[in-house]
Amino acid sequence: MTLSTKETLQIQKTNNFEIIKNIIKKKGINCFHLNLIHFYCRNPHLSVENLKYLKEKNVNFKQPDPFIFLVQQKIISIELIQFFLELGKHLNDKDTSQDLPTPFHFLCQNYSITPEILSFCLKNEADINLQFCTPFMYLCQNIFLNEDILKFCIQNKAGIHFKTQNAFHFICQNRGITYEMIKYAFENEFPIEEDNQVRFLFE
């Protein structure tokens, strides 16, 4: 049995465990084996159960790294992150060109992130101050950033400086900004000016 890319995508979008099991048992689907996991990690209904089954069947979990697709999902969980960490993936890994953000950078942009997920990542050696711009700066741009997450990051010594901009500039670009968040930033001595740049607050 052979499958086109379109057919592959249609099958993975259904998230039908029985269909996946039946197809994997067929012959002549090496392309499916190679590509399924990368498409599948874009599935908003992704489950650990199906990932484990695919791993048992030796579906390719290598490049392009499916972990990058996972951390950009609309629905993310500690269980899904843990599955990839147990495979030897790392939240701080950069791609071979060093030009792309790490999985943790992408995760910090994810609207589904919670203090619990952040706590789990930090316990698993995620570096909240890793340079690209820092993951904390991505959090500051996140439209669903809330006071609990902001406080959690500050309490965990998240770095707020990067070159000529700082985290406060990014907070001021956030459409979800609240008075409480600004007030908390001021009370915790956020620098509001660096290299004479305060423009985002007033644009």
URRA-V702240 format. One record per backbone hydrogen bond with DSSP energy under -1.0 kcal/mol. CO is the residue of the C=O (numbers start at 1). NH is the residue of the N-H. E is the energy in kcal/mol with one decimal. If there is no record, write none. Layout:
BEGIN
{{CO,NH,E} {CO,NH,E}}
END
This chain:
BEGIN
{{4,8,-2.4} {5,9,-2.4} {6,10,-2.3} {7,11,-2.2} {8,12,-2.3} {9,13,-2.2} {16,20,-2.2} {17,21,-2.4} {18,22,-2.4} {19,23,-2.5} {20,24,-2.4} {21,25,-1.3} {23,26,-1.4} {29,33,-2.2} {30,34,-2.4} {31,35,-2.3} {32,36,-2.7} {33,60,-1.1} {35,39,-2.0} {36,40,-3.3} {37,41,-1.7} {39,42,-1.7} {40,43,-1.9} {43,46,-1.6} {47,51,-1.8} {48,52,-2.6} {49,53,-1.8} {50,54,-2.5} {51,55,-2.3} {52,56,-2.2} {53,57,-1.4} {54,59,-2.4} {55,58,-1.9} {65,68,-1.1} {66,70,-2.2} {67,71,-2.2} {70,73,-2.2} {77,81,-2.0} {78,82,-2.9} {79,83,-1.9} {80,84,-1.4} {81,85,-2.1} {82,86,-2.4} {84,89,-2.2} {85,88,-1.4} {90,93,-1.1} {91,104,-2.3} {95,98,-1.4} {102,106,-2.0} {103,107,-2.5} {104,108,-2.0} {107,110,-1.4} {110,113,-1.8} {114,118,-2.5} {115,119,-2.6} {116,120,-2.2} {117,121,-2.3} {118,122,-2.6} {119,123,-2.1} {121,126,-2.4} {122,125,-1.4} {127,130,-1.4} {128,136,-1.0} {134,137,-1.1} {134,138,-1.2} {135,139,-2.1} {136,140,-1.9} {139,142,-1.2} {142,145,-2.2} {146,150,-2.5} {147,151,-2.8} {148,152,-2.3} {149,153,-2.3} {150,154,-2.1} {151,155,-2.9} {152,156,-1.2} {153,158,-2.2} {154,157,-1.8} {160,167,-2.3} {162,165,-2.0} {165,162,-2.0} {166,169,-1.1} {166,170,-1.0} {167,171,-2.4} {168,172,-2.0} {170,173,-1.1} {171,174,-1.5} {174,177,-1.6} {178,182,-2.0} {179,183,-3.1} {180,184,-2.5} {181,185,-2.2} {182,186,-2.4} {183,187,-2.5} {184,188,-1.3} {185,190,-2.3} {186,189,-1.8} {199,202,-1.0} {199,203,-1.3}}
END
